Amino acid sequence: MPKWLKKSLVVLITALTFGTVSPPAYLIADDNSDESNFSDINSSESDSFSTGLYQSLKPQLSKEQFLNQALVQAEEQSFTKFGSRIGPKIEDEFKDLILPKMEEVISTLAFQHPEEDLSNLTISESPAGGDGEKIFHIYHKVSGQDIIRFHVRKDNPPKEGYWFNFHYHTHHDQFQNHHALGSIYWAKNMPPKWLS
């Protein structure tokens, strides 16, 4: 396939999907049979051009776009963690008490983080099951470093029954401090495992 056609397809796929779908590898990879028509200098220049063009088409999220996407994913990951046994029983309280506070925290992150780097932040997609605390983490895709960790813990204060303690940790203190979001009462009986 001619290089100009490959480059055109890469640009077209990237532009039409706003960078959410990467072009197939065979469109980006070098084809040795086509390189015989060009000198080494032209080949390296065209490769750097296509790479630069591909990177420049990467979508930049506004703070509002990031916030909207993050809130939808935060709610989805939370209800995934709750599962079908816990979710229906705490859904209303979670939406009224905890979700607005999560929104505040994520909004603060969005407005403190450089806007040109927001497209590199993403939400983890695997909440912890069993007795694990993890709901989701917001992390930097390039560095792999967590920025904020949202967790829920099952508390059982003496003679008070079971509570779900929602909190988050930040990278500012190496995730040591608990920042409370709120608690939701479950019952006197032990709640089921997460994801059940």
N, C-alpha and C positions, 0 to 999 in steps of 0.2 A: 504494500500500500504506500503511495507517495507520502512523503513527510508532511507536505502542506495539508493533505487530507487528514492525517493523524492529528496535526495541531488544530485544525479546524474542528474536528470532532471533540477534542479535549476541551477547547474553549466553549463549544456549544453545550456539551454535557454539563460543564461546570456552571455556565451562566443559567441554563434552564432549571437546574436543581439548586441554585443559590449555594453551591459548594457542599450541599449535604450528601451528595453521592459522588464518590470519586470515580473518575473514568477508569475503564478496564486497564489492567497492567500492559496488555499488548499495545495499547495506544500510546502509552508513556515510554515504554521500553525502546531502546535503540534497535534498529533493524540493520544488521551488517550489510545486507545486499544493497540497501539504499545509500550507504556511506561511500561506496565506491564512486558515486557521482560527484561527491563533494570533497574538498580538501579538509584536513584535520581542523584548520582554523574555523572554517565555516561550520563544521559539525559542532564544535564546542560552543560557538556563538549561538547557533540555533537551539542547542540544548539549554543554555542558560536563559535564552529568550523564552522558551516554552515553560521552563520552571518558574521564572519570574512572573510570567503572565498567569500561570496557574495560581501562584500564591497571591497575586494582586486581585484575583477574582474571588478570593475567600471572603465570605460575607462578614461584614462588621455589624455587630448587634448594638443597637442603642440600649441605654440603660432600661428603658421601658420594655423593650422586646425581651431582654434578658430576664427581667423581673417576671414578666408574664409567663415565659417558658418555664422558668425555675419554679414558680408557684404551682403550675399544673403538674409538673413532675414531682414536686414535694408532696402534694396531696396523693398522687398515684402511689408513690413509694410507701407512704404512711399506711394507706389502706391495704396495700399488698402485705406489709408487715403484720397488720392486725389480723388478717385472715378472716375467714367466714364466721368464726366463733366469737371473736372479740369485736371486730369491726362494727357490726350492726348495733351492738349494745353501747358503744361509746362514740358513735359517729357524730351525733348532734353536739355533744359536749366538746369533742375534738374540734369540730368546725367553728364553734362559738368561742372557745377559750384558747386553744393551742394554735390553730392555724393562723389567726391574725397576728399572734406574736412571732411565729415563724416568718410571716410576711414582713414584719418590721425588721427582723434580723437580716433577711435576705435583701431587703430594700437598702438597708444601711451598707451592706457589702457592695451592692451594685453601685451606689453613689460614692463610695470611697475607692472603688477599684478603677483603674484607668479604663476609659471606655473602649479604647482600641484593643484592649486585651480581654474584654468580656466574652468574646466568642471562643476563647480558650478555656473558659470555666464550664464545667459540666457536673451533673449529679450522678452519683453512683446508682447502679440499678439492681443491687442485690442486698436487700435488708437481711439482717441476721435472724435466723430462726431459733427455735428452742427458747433458751433464756438469754440469748445475746441482746445487747442494748442497741445496736446500730439500726437506725431507720434509714438514713442516707448521709452521704458526705458530699460536700461541694469541693471539687478538686480542680487543679490546673492540668489540662490534658497534655501539655508539652512537658512540664517538669514532673508530673505525677504526684505533686505535693498536695496534701489536703489543706483546705483553707478553713472550712467549718465542718464540724461533725455534729449531726443531730441524732440524739439518742433518747431512748425511753427505758426506764428501769422499773422493775416491780418492787415496790416497797411494802413492808408488812409491819407497821408500828404496833407495839403491844396493845391488844384489845381494840384496835381500830380497823381491822380488816386489811384488804389489799388495795393499794393505790398504784396508779401508773404515773411515775414522775418523769415528765418531759423536760429535757435540758439540752444544752449544746456546749461544745468546746471550740475554742479558736486556736489558730496557729500562733497568736500573739503571746500566749503563755505556754506554748508547747503542749496544748490540750490538757493542762493540769486542772484548771478551775471549772467547776460546774456553773453554768449560767442558766438559771431556772426559767422555764417557759410556763410551767404550771403543772398541776396534778389533777388526775381524774380518778374518782373512787370507783372501784370495781365491785367488791362484795366481801363478805366474811370468808367465803371459800376461795381457795387458790385459783387464779385464772389459768386458762389453758396455755399451752406453749404458743409462741409467736409463729405465724404462718400456718396455723392449723385451722 
